[in-house]
């Protein structure tokens, strides 16, 4: 099982020392980019659930690409 924990900075070192003493736990600290990716993935899953429930509408892929490329009149 994987668990994501949020530990205050001032307690992180002590907490990591405790974890190292437990032979059945492996861990590695995450980088800020990992948190950004996780947050984005959670948002995507939330959106998919809303779409499946009919509470959020989808949009055309071309419309999305035009917006992404900032070229509303361009052909993709």
HTML snippet that shows the backbone in 3Dmol.js (N, CA, C, O; Angstrom):
<script src="https://3Dmol.org/build/3Dmol-min.js"></script>
<div id="view" style="width:600px;height:400px;position:relative"></div>
<script>
const pdb = `
ATOM      1  N   UNK A   1       0.848  -1.165   0.000  1.00  0.00           N
ATOM      2  CA  UNK A   1       0.000   0.000   0.000  1.00  0.00           C
ATOM      3  C   UNK A   1       0.895   1.230   0.000  1.00  0.00           C
ATOM      4  O   UNK A   1       1.941   1.261   0.648  1.00  0.00           O
ATOM      5  N   UNK A   2       0.464   2.230  -0.733  1.00  0.00           N
ATOM      6  CA  UNK A   2       1.194   3.499  -0.747  1.00  0.00           C
ATOM      7  C   UNK A   2       0.340   4.550  -0.070  1.00  0.00           C
ATOM      8  O   UNK A   2      -0.874   4.620  -0.262  1.00  0.00           O
ATOM      9  N   UNK A   3       1.013   5.371   0.734  1.00  0.00           N
ATOM     10  CA  UNK A   3       0.324   6.414   1.479  1.00  0.00           C
ATOM     11  C   UNK A   3       1.096   7.712   1.287  1.00  0.00           C
ATOM     12  O   UNK A   3       2.322   7.740   1.393  1.00  0.00           O
ATOM     13  N   UNK A   4       0.377   8.767   1.007  1.00  0.00           N
ATOM     14  CA  UNK A   4       0.988  10.085   0.876  1.00  0.00           C
ATOM     15  C   UNK A   4       0.691  10.856   2.156  1.00  0.00           C
ATOM     16  O   UNK A   4      -0.469  11.023   2.530  1.00  0.00           O
ATOM     17  N   UNK A   5       1.728  11.318   2.818  1.00  0.00           N
ATOM     18  CA  UNK A   5       1.581  12.051   4.077  1.00  0.00           C
ATOM     19  C   UNK A   5       2.091  13.469   3.917  1.00  0.00           C
ATOM     20  O   UNK A   5       3.008  13.724   3.136  1.00  0.00           O
ATOM     21  N   UNK A   6       1.505  14.376   4.647  1.00  0.00           N
ATOM     22  CA  UNK A   6       1.964  15.761   4.679  1.00  0.00           C
ATOM     23  C   UNK A   6       2.475  16.022   6.089  1.00  0.00           C
ATOM     24  O   UNK A   6       1.700  16.017   7.045  1.00  0.00           O
ATOM     25  N   UNK A   7       3.781  16.250   6.219  1.00  0.00           N
ATOM     26  CA  UNK A   7       4.413  16.434   7.524  1.00  0.00           C
ATOM     27  C   UNK A   7       4.995  17.845   7.588  1.00  0.00           C
ATOM     28  O   UNK A   7       5.639  18.300   6.643  1.00  0.00           O
ATOM     29  N   UNK A   8       4.767  18.527   8.696  1.00  0.00           N
ATOM     30  CA  UNK A   8       5.323  19.865   8.861  1.00  0.00           C
ATOM     31  C   UNK A   8       6.843  19.803   8.747  1.00  0.00           C
ATOM     32  O   UNK A   8       7.472  18.852   9.211  1.00  0.00           O
ATOM     33  N   UNK A   9       7.422  20.817   8.130  1.00  0.00           N
ATOM     34  CA  UNK A   9       8.864  20.846   7.898  1.00  0.00           C
ATOM     35  C   UNK A   9       9.672  20.658   9.173  1.00  0.00           C
ATOM     36  O   UNK A   9      10.686  19.960   9.176  1.00  0.00           O
ATOM     37  N   UNK A  10       9.225  21.277  10.244  1.00  0.00           N
ATOM     38  CA  UNK A  10       9.994  21.200  11.486  1.00  0.00           C
ATOM     39  C   UNK A  10       9.943  19.812  12.132  1.00  0.00           C
ATOM     40  O   UNK A  10      10.753  19.508  13.008  1.00  0.00           O
ATOM     41  N   UNK A  11       9.007  18.980  11.710  1.00  0.00           N
ATOM     42  CA  UNK A  11       8.887  17.623  12.247  1.00  0.00           C
ATOM     43  C   UNK A  11       9.356  16.556  11.257  1.00  0.00           C
ATOM     44  O   UNK A  11       9.420  15.377  11.603  1.00  0.00           O
ATOM     45  N   UNK A  12       9.681  16.957  10.042  1.00  0.00           N
ATOM     46  CA  UNK A  12       9.996  15.996   8.990  1.00  0.00           C
ATOM     47  C   UNK A  12      11.222  15.143   9.307  1.00  0.00           C
ATOM     48  O   UNK A  12      11.196  13.931   9.097  1.00  0.00           O
ATOM     49  N   UNK A  13      12.276  15.746   9.801  1.00  0.00           N
ATOM     50  CA  UNK A  13      13.499  14.988  10.084  1.00  0.00           C
ATOM     51  C   UNK A  13      13.244  13.910  11.137  1.00  0.00           C
ATOM     52  O   UNK A  13      13.668  12.767  10.964  1.00  0.00           O
ATOM     53  N   UNK A  14      12.566  14.255  12.208  1.00  0.00           N
ATOM     54  CA  UNK A  14      12.240  13.288  13.256  1.00  0.00           C
ATOM     55  C   UNK A  14      11.352  12.168  12.697  1.00  0.00           C
ATOM     56  O   UNK A  14      11.565  10.990  12.984  1.00  0.00           O
ATOM     57  N   UNK A  15      10.369  12.552  11.908  1.00  0.00           N
ATOM     58  CA  UNK A  15       9.460  11.570  11.331  1.00  0.00           C
ATOM     59  C   UNK A  15      10.219  10.599  10.420  1.00  0.00           C
ATOM     60  O   UNK A  15       9.968   9.395  10.456  1.00  0.00           O
ATOM     61  N   UNK A  16      11.140  11.113   9.607  1.00  0.00           N
ATOM     62  CA  UNK A  16      11.908  10.252   8.708  1.00  0.00           C
ATOM     63  C   UNK A  16      12.832   9.327   9.503  1.00  0.00           C
ATOM     64  O   UNK A  16      13.041   8.182   9.101  1.00  0.00           O
ATOM     65  N   UNK A  17      13.378   9.791  10.606  1.00  0.00           N
ATOM     66  CA  UNK A  17      14.200   8.928  11.457  1.00  0.00           C
ATOM     67  C   UNK A  17      13.362   7.767  11.995  1.00  0.00           C
ATOM     68  O   UNK A  17      13.822   6.626  12.041  1.00  0.00           O
ATOM     69  N   UNK A  18      12.134   8.071  12.398  1.00  0.00           N
ATOM     70  CA  UNK A  18      11.250   7.013  12.906  1.00  0.00           C
ATOM     71  C   UNK A  18      10.943   5.997  11.805  1.00  0.00           C
ATOM     72  O   UNK A  18      10.952   4.790  12.049  1.00  0.00           O
ATOM     73  N   UNK A  19      10.676   6.480  10.616  1.00  0.00           N
ATOM     74  CA  UNK A  19      10.363   5.570   9.505  1.00  0.00           C
ATOM     75  C   UNK A  19      11.533   4.660   9.162  1.00  0.00           C
ATOM     76  O   UNK A  19      11.345   3.482   8.858  1.00  0.00           O
ATOM     77  N   UNK A  20      12.734   5.208   9.212  1.00  0.00           N
ATOM     78  CA  UNK A  20      13.928   4.405   8.882  1.00  0.00           C
ATOM     79  C   UNK A  20      14.100   3.221   9.841  1.00  0.00           C
ATOM     80  O   UNK A  20      14.694   2.209   9.470  1.00  0.00           O
ATOM     81  N   UNK A  21      13.591   3.340  11.053  1.00  0.00           N
ATOM     82  CA  UNK A  21      13.722   2.271  12.042  1.00  0.00           C
ATOM     83  C   UNK A  21      12.752   1.122  11.807  1.00  0.00           C
ATOM     84  O   UNK A  21      12.912   0.048  12.387  1.00  0.00           O
ATOM     85  N   UNK A  22      11.755   1.335  10.968  1.00  0.00           N
ATOM     86  CA  UNK A  22      10.767   0.292  10.699  1.00  0.00           C
ATOM     87  C   UNK A  22      11.187  -0.487   9.447  1.00  0.00           C
ATOM     88  O   UNK A  22      11.184   0.061   8.345  1.00  0.00           O
ATOM     89  N   UNK A  23      11.547  -1.762   9.617  1.00  0.00           N
ATOM     90  CA  UNK A  23      12.086  -2.526   8.486  1.00  0.00           C
ATOM     91  C   UNK A  23      11.063  -2.808   7.379  1.00  0.00           C
ATOM     92  O   UNK A  23      11.463  -3.140   6.263  1.00  0.00           O
ATOM     93  N   UNK A  24       9.801  -2.691   7.642  1.00  0.00           N
ATOM     94  CA  UNK A  24       8.770  -3.013   6.666  1.00  0.00           C
ATOM     95  C   UNK A  24       8.288  -1.784   5.891  1.00  0.00           C
ATOM     96  O   UNK A  24       7.347  -1.874   5.103  1.00  0.00           O
ATOM     97  N   UNK A  25       8.933  -0.643   6.116  1.00  0.00           N
ATOM     98  CA  UNK A  25       8.539   0.580   5.408  1.00  0.00           C
ATOM     99  C   UNK A  25       9.699   1.068   4.552  1.00  0.00           C
ATOM    100  O   UNK A  25      10.826   1.224   5.023  1.00  0.00           O
ATOM    101  N   UNK A  26       9.387   1.306   3.267  1.00  0.00           N
ATOM    102  CA  UNK A  26      10.336   1.943   2.358  1.00  0.00           C
ATOM    103  C   UNK A  26       9.744   3.303   2.015  1.00  0.00           C
ATOM    104  O   UNK A  26       8.531   3.426   1.845  1.00  0.00           O
ATOM    105  N   UNK A  27      10.575   4.307   1.913  1.00  0.00           N
ATOM    106  CA  UNK A  27      10.067   5.628   1.562  1.00  0.00           C
ATOM    107  C   UNK A  27      11.132   6.418   0.837  1.00  0.00           C
ATOM    108  O   UNK A  27      12.325   6.128   0.920  1.00  0.00           O
ATOM    109  N   UNK A  28      10.666   7.419   0.129  1.00  0.00           N
ATOM    110  CA  UNK A  28      11.560   8.398  -0.460  1.00  0.00           C
ATOM    111  C   UNK A  28      10.824   9.724  -0.495  1.00  0.00           C
ATOM    112  O   UNK A  28       9.646   9.770  -0.849  1.00  0.00           O
ATOM    113  N   UNK A  29      11.493  10.785  -0.137  1.00  0.00           N
ATOM    114  CA  UNK A  29      10.862  12.103  -0.171  1.00  0.00           C
ATOM    115  C   UNK A  29      10.532  12.487  -1.621  1.00  0.00           C
ATOM    116  O   UNK A  29      11.256  12.129  -2.550  1.00  0.00           O
ATOM    117  N   UNK A  30       9.442  13.213  -1.792  1.00  0.00           N
ATOM    118  CA  UNK A  30       9.040  13.652  -3.113  1.00  0.00           C
ATOM    119  C   UNK A  30       9.557  15.066  -3.381  1.00  0.00           C
ATOM    120  O   UNK A  30       9.741  15.867  -2.465  1.00  0.00           O
ATOM    121  N   UNK A  31       9.779  15.339  -4.641  1.00  0.00           N
ATOM    122  CA  UNK A  31      10.198  16.672  -5.069  1.00  0.00           C
ATOM    123  C   UNK A  31       8.957  17.524  -5.336  1.00  0.00           C
ATOM    124  O   UNK A  31       7.867  16.985  -5.526  1.00  0.00           O
ATOM    125  N   UNK A  32       9.110  18.833  -5.352  1.00  0.00           N
ATOM    126  CA  UNK A  32       7.951  19.697  -5.632  1.00  0.00           C
ATOM    127  C   UNK A  32       7.241  19.349  -6.945  1.00  0.00           C
ATOM    128  O   UNK A  32       6.017  19.459  -7.019  1.00  0.00           O
ATOM    129  N   UNK A  33       7.962  18.939  -7.962  1.00  0.00           N
ATOM    130  CA  UNK A  33       7.324  18.583  -9.235  1.00  0.00           C
ATOM    131  C   UNK A  33       6.418  17.362  -9.064  1.00  0.00           C
ATOM    132  O   UNK A  33       5.395  17.251  -9.740  1.00  0.00           O
ATOM    133  N   UNK A  34       6.783  16.461  -8.179  1.00  0.00           N
ATOM    134  CA  UNK A  34       5.936  15.293  -7.911  1.00  0.00           C
ATOM    135  C   UNK A  34       4.589  15.730  -7.343  1.00  0.00           C
ATOM    136  O   UNK A  34       3.549  15.185  -7.714  1.00  0.00           O
ATOM    137  N   UNK A  35       4.608  16.711  -6.445  1.00  0.00           N
ATOM    138  CA  UNK A  35       3.361  17.201  -5.859  1.00  0.00           C
ATOM    139  C   UNK A  35       2.483  17.848  -6.920  1.00  0.00           C
ATOM    140  O   UNK A  35       1.266  17.664  -6.927  1.00  0.00           O
ATOM    141  N   UNK A  36       3.105  18.607  -7.818  1.00  0.00           N
ATOM    142  CA  UNK A  36       2.346  19.252  -8.895  1.00  0.00           C
ATOM    143  C   UNK A  36       1.682  18.199  -9.778  1.00  0.00           C
ATOM    144  O   UNK A  36       0.511  18.331 -10.133  1.00  0.00           O
ATOM    145  N   UNK A  37       2.423  17.163 -10.127  1.00  0.00           N
ATOM    146  CA  UNK A  37       1.886  16.096 -10.973  1.00  0.00           C
ATOM    147  C   UNK A  37       0.751  15.373 -10.249  1.00  0.00           C
ATOM    148  O   UNK A  37      -0.289  15.099 -10.848  1.00  0.00           O
ATOM    149  N   UNK A  38       0.942  15.065  -8.978  1.00  0.00           N
ATOM    150  CA  UNK A  38      -0.113  14.403  -8.205  1.00  0.00           C
ATOM    151  C   UNK A  38      -1.370  15.258  -8.101  1.00  0.00           C
ATOM    152  O   UNK A  38      -2.480  14.752  -8.266  1.00  0.00           O
ATOM    153  N   UNK A  39      -1.203  16.545  -7.830  1.00  0.00           N
ATOM    154  CA  UNK A  39      -2.358  17.439  -7.749  1.00  0.00           C
ATOM    155  C   UNK A  39      -3.101  17.497  -9.083  1.00  0.00           C
ATOM    156  O   UNK A  39      -4.331  17.459  -9.117  1.00  0.00           O
ATOM    157  N   UNK A  40      -2.345  17.591 -10.181  1.00  0.00           N
ATOM    158  CA  UNK A  40      -2.969  17.623 -11.510  1.00  0.00           C
ATOM    159  C   UNK A  40      -3.703  16.318 -11.798  1.00  0.00           C
ATOM    160  O   UNK A  40      -4.807  16.334 -12.342  1.00  0.00           O
ATOM    161  N   UNK A  41      -3.098  15.193 -11.438  1.00  0.00           N
ATOM    162  CA  UNK A  41      -3.734  13.891 -11.679  1.00  0.00           C
ATOM    163  C   UNK A  41      -5.032  13.760 -10.876  1.00  0.00           C
ATOM    164  O   UNK A  41      -6.022  13.233 -11.383  1.00  0.00           O
ATOM    165  N   UNK A  42      -5.031  14.230  -9.649  1.00  0.00           N
ATOM    166  CA  UNK A  42      -6.239  14.188  -8.819  1.00  0.00           C
ATOM    167  C   UNK A  42      -7.333  15.044  -9.443  1.00  0.00           C
ATOM    168  O   UNK A  42      -8.495  14.639  -9.486  1.00  0.00           O
ATOM    169  N   UNK A  43      -6.964  16.230  -9.928  1.00  0.00           N
ATOM    170  CA  UNK A  43      -7.945  17.100 -10.597  1.00  0.00           C
ATOM    171  C   UNK A  43      -8.530  16.417 -11.826  1.00  0.00           C
ATOM    172  O   UNK A  43      -9.733  16.514 -12.072  1.00  0.00           O
ATOM    173  N   UNK A  44      -7.698  15.730 -12.598  1.00  0.00           N
ATOM    174  CA  UNK A  44      -8.160  15.038 -13.798  1.00  0.00           C
ATOM    175  C   UNK A  44      -9.147  13.931 -13.430  1.00  0.00           C
ATOM    176  O   UNK A  44     -10.196  13.800 -14.060  1.00  0.00           O
ATOM    177  N   UNK A  45      -8.818  13.142 -12.422  1.00  0.00           N
ATOM    178  CA  UNK A  45      -9.710  12.062 -11.993  1.00  0.00           C
ATOM    179  C   UNK A  45     -11.035  12.637 -11.490  1.00  0.00           C
ATOM    180  O   UNK A  45     -12.100  12.089 -11.774  1.00  0.00           O
ATOM    181  N   UNK A  46     -10.966  13.736 -10.745  1.00  0.00           N
ATOM    182  CA  UNK A  46     -12.194  14.388 -10.280  1.00  0.00           C
ATOM    183  C   UNK A  46     -13.060  14.833 -11.460  1.00  0.00           C
ATOM    184  O   UNK A  46     -14.276  14.647 -11.450  1.00  0.00           O
ATOM    185  N   UNK A  47     -12.423  15.425 -12.478  1.00  0.00           N
ATOM    186  CA  UNK A  47     -13.152  15.859 -13.670  1.00  0.00           C
ATOM    187  C   UNK A  47     -13.780  14.675 -14.399  1.00  0.00           C
ATOM    188  O   UNK A  47     -14.921  14.764 -14.853  1.00  0.00           O
ATOM    189  N   UNK A  48     -13.054  13.579 -14.515  1.00  0.00           N
ATOM    190  CA  UNK A  48     -13.588  12.388 -15.187  1.00  0.00           C
ATOM    191  C   UNK A  48     -14.822  11.872 -14.449  1.00  0.00           C
ATOM    192  O   UNK A  48     -15.809  11.488 -15.076  1.00  0.00           O
ATOM    193  N   UNK A  49     -14.765  11.862 -13.125  1.00  0.00           N
ATOM    194  CA  UNK A  49     -15.929  11.426 -12.343  1.00  0.00           C
ATOM    195  C   UNK A  49     -17.127  12.333 -12.596  1.00  0.00           C
ATOM    196  O   UNK A  49     -18.252  11.853 -12.733  1.00  0.00           O
ATOM    197  N   UNK A  50     -16.889  13.649 -12.660  1.00  0.00           N
ATOM    198  CA  UNK A  50     -17.977  14.595 -12.924  1.00  0.00           C
ATOM    199  C   UNK A  50     -18.551  14.398 -14.327  1.00  0.00           C
ATOM    200  O   UNK A  50     -19.764  14.494 -14.517  1.00  0.00           O
ATOM    201  N   UNK A  51     -17.701  14.127 -15.300  1.00  0.00           N
ATOM    202  CA  UNK A  51     -18.153  13.870 -16.669  1.00  0.00           C
ATOM    203  C   UNK A  51     -19.020  12.617 -16.699  1.00  0.00           C
ATOM    204  O   UNK A  51     -20.083  12.607 -17.321  1.00  0.00           O
ATOM    205  N   UNK A  52     -18.567  11.565 -16.029  1.00  0.00           N
ATOM    206  CA  UNK A  52     -19.325  10.315 -16.006  1.00  0.00           C
ATOM    207  C   UNK A  52     -20.678  10.490 -15.312  1.00  0.00           C
ATOM    208  O   UNK A  52     -21.638   9.798 -15.649  1.00  0.00           O
ATOM    209  N   UNK A  53     -20.760  11.403 -14.352  1.00  0.00           N
ATOM    210  CA  UNK A  53     -22.016  11.670 -13.652  1.00  0.00           C
ATOM    211  C   UNK A  53     -22.896  12.656 -14.419  1.00  0.00           C
ATOM    212  O   UNK A  53     -24.027  12.929 -14.017  1.00  0.00           O
ATOM    213  N   UNK A  54     -22.375  13.186 -15.520  1.00  0.00           N
ATOM    214  CA  UNK A  54     -23.127  14.151 -16.310  1.00  0.00           C
ATOM    215  C   UNK A  54     -23.140  15.545 -15.719  1.00  0.00           C
ATOM    216  O   UNK A  54     -23.954  16.375 -16.125  1.00  0.00           O
ATOM    217  N   UNK A  55     -22.259  15.823 -14.770  1.00  0.00           N
ATOM    218  CA  UNK A  55     -22.212  17.128 -14.114  1.00  0.00           C
ATOM    219  C   UNK A  55     -21.210  18.078 -14.759  1.00  0.00           C
ATOM    220  O   UNK A  55     -21.147  19.254 -14.400  1.00  0.00           O
ATOM    221  N   UNK A  56     -20.432  17.576 -15.704  1.00  0.00           N
ATOM    222  CA  UNK A  56     -19.439  18.384 -16.401  1.00  0.00           C
ATOM    223  C   UNK A  56     -19.464  17.979 -17.864  1.00  0.00           C
ATOM    224  O   UNK A  56     -19.430  16.795 -18.197  1.00  0.00           O
ATOM    225  N   UNK A  57     -19.525  18.979 -18.732  1.00  0.00           N
ATOM    226  CA  UNK A  57     -19.586  18.685 -20.161  1.00  0.00           C
ATOM    227  C   UNK A  57     -18.183  18.606 -20.744  1.00  0.00           C
ATOM    228  O   UNK A  57     -17.258  19.278 -20.289  1.00  0.00           O
ATOM    229  N   UNK A  58     -18.056  17.772 -21.758  1.00  0.00           N
ATOM    230  CA  UNK A  58     -16.793  17.669 -22.474  1.00  0.00           C
ATOM    231  C   UNK A  58     -16.803  18.699 -23.597  1.00  0.00           C
ATOM    232  O   UNK A  58     -17.824  19.334 -23.861  1.00  0.00           O
ATOM    233  N   UNK A  59     -15.672  18.855 -24.248  1.00  0.00           N
ATOM    234  CA  UNK A  59     -15.624  19.734 -25.406  1.00  0.00           C
ATOM    235  C   UNK A  59     -14.847  19.072 -26.521  1.00  0.00           C
ATOM    236  O   UNK A  59     -14.103  18.114 -26.306  1.00  0.00           O
ATOM    237  N   UNK A  60     -15.030  19.589 -27.689  1.00  0.00           N
ATOM    238  CA  UNK A  60     -14.407  19.051 -28.886  1.00  0.00           C
ATOM    239  C   UNK A  60     -12.879  19.163 -28.799  1.00  0.00           C
ATOM    240  O   UNK A  60     -12.357  20.161 -28.303  1.00  0.00           O
ATOM    241  N   UNK A  61     -12.176  18.151 -29.274  1.00  0.00           N
ATOM    242  CA  UNK A  61     -10.712  18.146 -29.226  1.00  0.00           C
ATOM    243  C   UNK A  61     -10.129  19.302 -30.035  1.00  0.00           C
ATOM    244  O   UNK A  61      -9.144  19.914 -29.621  1.00  0.00           O
ATOM    245  N   UNK A  62     -10.723  19.600 -31.176  1.00  0.00           N
ATOM    246  CA  UNK A  62     -10.216  20.703 -32.003  1.00  0.00           C
ATOM    247  C   UNK A  62     -10.336  22.020 -31.258  1.00  0.00           C
ATOM    248  O   UNK A  62      -9.420  22.841 -31.299  1.00  0.00           O
ATOM    249  N   UNK A  63     -11.462  22.233 -30.573  1.00  0.00           N
ATOM    250  CA  UNK A  63     -11.653  23.449 -29.778  1.00  0.00           C
ATOM    251  C   UNK A  63     -10.567  23.556 -28.711  1.00  0.00           C
ATOM    252  O   UNK A  63     -10.005  24.629 -28.490  1.00  0.00           O
ATOM    253  N   UNK A  64     -10.281  22.439 -28.054  1.00  0.00           N
ATOM    254  CA  UNK A  64      -9.247  22.420 -27.027  1.00  0.00           C
ATOM    255  C   UNK A  64      -7.881  22.748 -27.611  1.00  0.00           C
ATOM    256  O   UNK A  64      -7.141  23.557 -27.052  1.00  0.00           O
ATOM    257  N   UNK A  65      -7.545  22.121 -28.734  1.00  0.00           N
ATOM    258  CA  UNK A  65      -6.237  22.363 -29.361  1.00  0.00           C
ATOM    259  C   UNK A  65      -6.118  23.807 -29.845  1.00  0.00           C
ATOM    260  O   UNK A  65      -5.060  24.421 -29.706  1.00  0.00           O
ATOM    261  N   UNK A  66      -7.196  24.353 -30.411  1.00  0.00           N
ATOM    262  CA  UNK A  66      -7.166  25.751 -30.834  1.00  0.00           C
ATOM    263  C   UNK A  66      -6.903  26.672 -29.652  1.00  0.00           C
ATOM    264  O   UNK A  66      -6.117  27.614 -29.748  1.00  0.00           O
ATOM    265  N   UNK A  67      -7.568  26.390 -28.539  1.00  0.00           N
ATOM    266  CA  UNK A  67      -7.349  27.202 -27.333  1.00  0.00           C
ATOM    267  C   UNK A  67      -5.928  27.036 -26.823  1.00  0.00           C
ATOM    268  O   UNK A  67      -5.277  28.004 -26.430  1.00  0.00           O
ATOM    269  N   UNK A  68      -5.462  25.811 -26.835  1.00  0.00           N
ATOM    270  CA  UNK A  68      -4.110  25.523 -26.354  1.00  0.00           C
ATOM    271  C   UNK A  68      -3.062  26.241 -27.192  1.00  0.00           C
ATOM    272  O   UNK A  68      -2.074  26.752 -26.664  1.00  0.00           O
ATOM    273  N   UNK A  69      -3.280  26.275 -28.469  1.00  0.00           N
ATOM    274  CA  UNK A  69      -2.326  26.911 -29.385  1.00  0.00           C
ATOM    275  C   UNK A  69      -2.596  28.400 -29.564  1.00  0.00           C
ATOM    276  O   UNK A  69      -1.859  29.084 -30.274  1.00  0.00           O
ATOM    277  N   UNK A  70      -3.652  28.906 -28.921  1.00  0.00           N
ATOM    278  CA  UNK A  70      -4.026  30.318 -29.015  1.00  0.00           C
ATOM    279  C   UNK A  70      -4.231  30.752 -30.464  1.00  0.00           C
ATOM    280  O   UNK A  70      -3.893  31.872 -30.847  1.00  0.00           O
ATOM    281  N   UNK A  71      -4.785  29.852 -31.252  1.00  0.00           N
ATOM    282  CA  UNK A  71      -5.042  30.130 -32.657  1.00  0.00           C
ATOM    283  C   UNK A  71      -6.466  29.736 -32.978  1.00  0.00           C
ATOM    284  O   UNK A  71      -6.685  28.710 -33.622  1.00  0.00           O
ATOM    285  N   UNK A  72      -7.421  30.502 -32.558  1.00  0.00           N
ATOM    286  CA  UNK A  72      -8.824  30.134 -32.711  1.00  0.00           C
ATOM    287  C   UNK A  72      -9.235  29.913 -34.159  1.00  0.00           C
ATOM    288  O   UNK A  72     -10.129  29.108 -34.419  1.00  0.00           O
ATOM    289  N   UNK A  73      -8.619  30.592 -35.097  1.00  0.00           N
ATOM    290  CA  UNK A  73      -8.994  30.449 -36.491  1.00  0.00           C
ATOM    291  C   UNK A  73      -8.068  29.507 -37.259  1.00  0.00           C
ATOM    292  O   UNK A  73      -8.314  29.220 -38.431  1.00  0.00           O
ATOM    293  N   UNK A  74      -7.016  29.029 -36.614  1.00  0.00           N
ATOM    294  CA  UNK A  74      -6.057  28.156 -37.299  1.00  0.00           C
ATOM    295  C   UNK A  74      -6.604  26.758 -37.439  1.00  0.00           C
ATOM    296  O   UNK A  74      -7.382  26.290 -36.608  1.00  0.00           O
ATOM    297  N   UNK A  75      -6.194  26.107 -38.486  1.00  0.00           N
ATOM    298  CA  UNK A  75      -6.587  24.702 -38.684  1.00  0.00           C
ATOM    299  C   UNK A  75      -5.511  23.823 -38.089  1.00  0.00           C
ATOM    300  O   UNK A  75      -4.318  24.063 -38.278  1.00  0.00           O
ATOM    301  N   UNK A  76      -5.932  22.823 -37.383  1.00  0.00           N
ATOM    302  CA  UNK A  76      -5.002  21.900 -36.721  1.00  0.00           C
ATOM    303  C   UNK A  76      -5.015  20.588 -37.467  1.00  0.00           C
ATOM    304  O   UNK A  76      -4.306  19.655 -37.088  1.00  0.00           O
TER     305      UNK A  76
END
`;
const viewer = $3Dmol.createViewer("view");
viewer.addModel(pdb, "pdb");
viewer.setStyle({}, {cartoon: {color: "spectrum"}});
viewer.zoomTo();
viewer.render();
</script>
